[in-house]
């Protein structure tokens, strides 16, 4: 693992290296160099298996964090590559040419977070939400509860209790 | 929507667009799938026959429940034990069918996403009347644990008429059998008139359905 990290450190200026466990390491890379880094890891370092790709919405910083997790099946190692992209007009280079299944993740991220991946197959088709006409629902400024109450005919009579106070009242 | 701007509807599927096809004899035929391939008449209310005949028919209907094999949510996993030897619903006259045309009970098993709701409505409309709906789990009653979700409906009875609710999260097969017993009672008493209710309040149901389903790329009613 150390050799791999040293190798990609020399080539791609990765930062914030976190050894989560012996066999999984998180690194952060710049947006422009990420796809080159993933390509290098697949072609030269044996990270042949694409585990998953996900996004986190850092609304306070105005950033989306994309995480690609790659796996080396021979050495049984995982490396997760983080990259930060701007929340405004969020766009990222597509990685579907390395693994076909990446296009499905990218299609989901386009729908749920509104991150665009130009050139990815079928990226603009609806994935789970058919005919969605609001802001993407996984963005943190999307008010889920308000939307559900406005849209889905809530049945009246639902009561909500603060758990700590409710238990205090019932335990005494 | 008029025929001219139908093709510009971004939600309309490719196979439903107006197009020209070549017949075997070489002539060109214009096809409008939404009008040509579906019967789009509104549902009609079925008037009951005279009292004695209707009572006999209701008894017969109650003892022959054919369930559609359509699992919508987590509750569909309760159906296999229900029809296999442990709980054996067959001894109560409850059997499974693979297609909506051959079944008259629709078990909505659990939460309904909007995407599934669209399929559920189409399937319900394709079933033959008299048809009954058994709603399983608290998700169909008030949304259950998904009550504030962005993509699951809260109340099933706003979209299709429901005969019996089985509460629980999830109800076990015993509860489902109790639900079937209740449904039989209702049918025998002549109170399970879901198909007629759907025909009577058709506009209200359609308005609710269209409020949720934004990409309405199917006929209003099809059977």
Interface residues (C-beta under 8 A of the other chain):
Chain A: X126 X128 X129 X130 X131 X132 X133 X137 X142 X144 X145 X147 X148 X149 X151 X152 X153 X154 X155 X158
Chain B: X11 X113 X114 X115 X118 X141 X142 X143 X147 X148 X149 X150 X151 X152 X153 X154 X155 X158 X208 X211 X212 X213 X214 X215 X216
